[in-house]
Amino acid sequence: MATPIDWVKFAHRNGTYNWVSVGPGGQVIELERESQWDYFGNRRATEEWNYDNWVLARRGEGPQLAAPEALA
């Protein structure tokens, strides 16, 4: 089942950003702080421990993920 969400993103002067996923009724679904972006690689620079496929790639148990996902 799909849940409609909105993303709110906050940029910091140091180049990092925070973002929040907001679901029905204003419920916070997910949030991330101090994220970084690799503009040259067109992908996230921040580790993605909350994504199973990234963790598998990090452990060498799955393929490296394509951009925009972070390198594991």
Residue pairs with C-beta under 8 A, 6 or more apart in sequence:
3 23
3 24
3 29
4 23
4 24
5 21
5 22
5 23
5 29
6 21
6 22
7 19
7 20
7 21
7 22
8 19
8 20
8 22
9 17
9 18
9 19
10 17
10 18
10 19
11 17
12 18
12 34
15 36
15 37
16 34
16 35
16 36
17 35
17 36
17 37
18 31
18 32
18 33
18 34
18 35
19 31
19 32
19 35
20 28
20 30
20 31
21 28
21 29
21 30
21 31
22 28
22 29
23 29
30 50
32 46
34 46
35 44
35 46
36 44
36 45
36 46
37 43
37 44
37 45
38 44
38 45
38 70
41 67
41 71
42 67
42 68
43 67
43 68
43 69
43 70
43 71
44 68
44 69
44 70
45 70
46 70
47 54
47 58
47 70
48 54
48 55
48 69
48 70
48 72
49 55
51 69
53 62
53 65
53 69
54 65
54 69
54 70
54 72
55 72
56 62
57 63
57 64
57 65
57 72
58 72
64 71
64 72
65 71
65 72
